[in-house]
Amino acid sequence: MATLDDARVYIIGGRSGAGQGALIGANDAVLEFNPRTNALVRRSSTGFTLRHSFGAGAVKTAAGPRIYAFGATGLLNVLDARS
């Protein structure tokens, strides 16, 4: 999960189901929750490798906000968090 400075929250990757569960599918791999509108919407997962048990952080860059996902296997990828 990563939170942008405008309060949007990105929910990224994970598992679902009983036991160890299965990886979340590509359609639900990146979700954006906007608390101002109380809306949860799917975002593009293009370029995102399906993963679980990792950390994520939002960073402001000259190109706009970016979300970095990282875990035990190293840097995974960057998501474009522009609206």
DACORVEN-V585121 format. One record per residue. N is the residue number from 1. D_LAST is the distance of its C-alpha to the last C-alpha in whole Angstrom. Layout:
N D_LAST
N D_LAST
This chain:
1 17
2 15
3 14
4 11
5 13
6 11
7 13
8 10
9 12
10 12
11 15
12 16
13 20
14 23
15 26
16 27
17 31
18 34
19 35
20 33
21 31
22 29
23 26
24 23
25 22
26 20
27 18
28 18
29 17
30 14
31 13
32 10
33 12
34 11
35 15
36 14
37 14
38 16
39 14
40 14
41 12
42 12
43 10
44 11
45 14
46 15
47 17
48 18
49 21
50 22
51 23
52 25
53 26
54 24
55 22
56 18
57 17
58 14
59 15
60 14
61 14
62 15
63 13
64 10
65 10
66 11
67 13
68 17
69 19
70 22
71 26
72 29
73 29
74 27
75 24
76 22
77 19
78 15
79 12
80 9
81 6
82 4
83 0
